[in-house]
Amino acid sequence: QAARSTRTIVIAGVPAGLLQDDVMADILTIHFQMSRNNGGDVEEVTYPTRNTGVAFITFEDQEVVESVLKKDQHLLQDKRLPRHYSLTVTRYCDNVSSSLIHLIML
């Protein structure tokens, strides 16, 4: 089985403060399990994280990471959300958090 880090993606743009954290984690799980989002079996969702609006999704299979990253745009939509939210999806790596935070701050 692939190392955990190779089966993990970083999500930025998660709407913070709208819903309870466990509800938002559930919405993220559903989004990334849907085949229309190129998703697959989610092993774990880490939300909230130290960084506002950022979540980590770990899939059971590394191949799902590749297909999720190929999708042009991820729009988070759920009846519990007031509107659709565009998510930024990137591959997890040890230095991704600092570069991602820099992007968010720009």
LINHU-V373545 format. One line per field, one symbol per residue. psi: psi as a letter, one per 20 degrees, with the letter a starting at -180 (. if undefined). burial: + if it has 24 or more other ideal C-beta (glycine too) atoms within 12 Angstrom, else -. A space follows every 10 residues. Layout:
BEGIN
psi: ???
burial: ???
END
This chain:
BEGIN
psi: pqqghijqqp pqjpoqigrq ghghhggggg giiphijkaa ppgqpoprah ppjpqpppqh phhhgghghh pgpooopqii qhaqppqppq qprhjhgghg ggghi.
burial: ------++++ +++++----- ---++-++++ ++++--++++ -++-+++++- +-+++++++- -+-++--++- ---+-+-+-- ----+-++++ ++---+---+ ------
END
